[in-house]
Amino acid sequence: MLNTILETPWYAMGLGVIFLVGFFTAWIQTGTGKLLWGCLGSCIVFGGLVALEALVMTEREQIVATVVSIARAVEKQDFEKAVSFIHPSQQATRSQALSELKRYKITRINIKNNLVLKLHTNRTPIEASVGFNVFVRGGIAIAGFDEQQGPRYIHAEFVFIDEENRWYLTSYGHMDIRAGLSHHANLRSQ
């Protein structure tokens, strides 16, 4: 529940409006001045929760920011920047990514809002398994850029490096969206 409040301001704003309207309506009907303190308290408490959400970046938000940064680098054909998000110890993953990226000319990556995250806090350093859908527009680079578009499912593993306060990609895979459904369901159930 706490992560939900820290990842979106809408719950705090919605509850704040409900309490504010409730106290204000009660004050109008009864004229009891103490209810105005309830209005003020609602503004302070729920306004504070909205401010807290803006200040605190959860693990999920950090990983989403990393995924978005990788996608934007790929769209700009800045492959070195894209692979800079892969942990330096994962040379095979870096080579795989560079090889794949050079084969395609990707012009747009639309990351869907269905990202599922499983944190492995029992591991040192902390790791995370992530799955989500993307909609990719692009073509094969050597074929003269035949642009096509389609959905893909991405599964990725991340590791958090405390010293750098940063999430790094350690491995990834992509598959047809239908094949990803079972993987997504399995990750969600964990």
Salt bridges, closest charged atoms under 4 A:
GLU75 OE2 - ARG72 NH1 2.97
GLU75 OE2 - ARG108 NH1 3.10
GLU100 OE1 - HIS174 NE2 3.13
GLU127 OE1 - ARG123 NH1 2.74
GLU147 OE2 - ARG137 NE 3.75
GLU157 OE2 - HIS155 NE2 2.80
ASP176 OD2 - ARG178 NE 3.31
